[in-house]
Amino acid sequence: MTKKITLAQGNGGMETNELIEKIFKKHLGEFLCADGEDAGKFLSNTKEYCISTDSYVINPIFFPGGDIGKLSICGSSNDVAMMGAKPKYISIGFILEEGFGIEDLERILLSIKKELEHTSLKIISADTKVLPSGNVDKIFINTTAIGEIKKEGISSKNLKDGDCIILSGNIGRHGSMIFCARSEIDLHSNLQSDCKQLYVILEQIFQSDICIHALRDATRGGLAAVMNEWANASKVNIVLEEKSILISKEVKGVCEILGLEPYILANEGVCVFSVPAIEAHRVCQILNSHPEGGEASIIGRVEGKDISTPKVILKNEWGTKRYLEYPQGEILPRIC
């Protein structure tokens, strides 16, 4: 472990995991209710709920496809949806810099309003703090979402031998867009963030008898981080078919210019499933029939159980295999 916090420890990859495991869990681990999951569960009047909190510090605060307001609602809403829950309530905390424009604040609030209306979310609590100029960069937002569990048994520890891995859409758009939007990089592209609430495309699946073993949105660290987290949590190997993973030509272009892999780039509107093989085509059919879906595909499978050194393996169309490693180092800070 480093002696001081580094930007790499916020990338959602190996360094983040090390910080959580060796520092946070050392002191707070005995109190954790959601070890390895995006949200923690609790019971209330015989109904099961889950709760997730997140903070949003994205730069720039306005970007193609959204802004920090939209992102803050979608991000926390998606975290509870990944536990099989319908998002119902949200709390919001605003940290504002002295001198921040009221017009910009109102623009952000209108984005929040639109997302709340989209899934009938209600604000259960809110807070505002203002700090002197230079103590915060424009605006930071913290959101905590509460959702009612509709589909039981979803966990990163539940992957089974023979499961199919399903990806809900094409990857890397949010991370690539932020690279292009940053002034220090100065790339020009028509890319837009994929930022959206995922519950609307998952609702029919949650209401069905389909068994879902694991479900996760591929945010910081991208697809590579999710796959490695799952492999380690369930002690399995995951084999992915490179040709089945949808990547837009714009994302491929950004990756070629910057020397990046699309598998490690952040997404804000893409989720990954692990489901029994018998359910896989049905899941894809439901996702692809929804107006906000349309690009779901089976991208791989789960192999083995109780493996001592779990691996994620990426196989190309010629049959060559390589390990898809846990993301390491700082790719780009403040992407969400």
Secondary structure, 3 states (H helix, E strand, C coil): CCCCCCHHHHCCCHHHHHHHHHHHHHHHHHHCCCCCCCCEEEEECCEEEEEEEEEECCCCCEECCEEHHHHHHHHHHHHHHCCCEEEEEEEEEEEEECCCCHHHHHHHHHHHHHHHHHCCCEEEEEEEEEECCCCCCCEEEEEEEEEEECCCCCCCCCCCCCCEEEECCCCCHHHHHHHHHCCCCCCCCCCCCCCCCCHHHHHHHHHCCCCCCEEEECCCCHHHHHHHHHHHHHCCEEEEEHHHCCCCHHHHHHHHHHCCCHHHCCCCCCEEEEECHHHHHHHHHHHHHCCCCCCCEEEEEEECCCCCCCCEEEECCCCCEEECCCCCCCCCCCCC
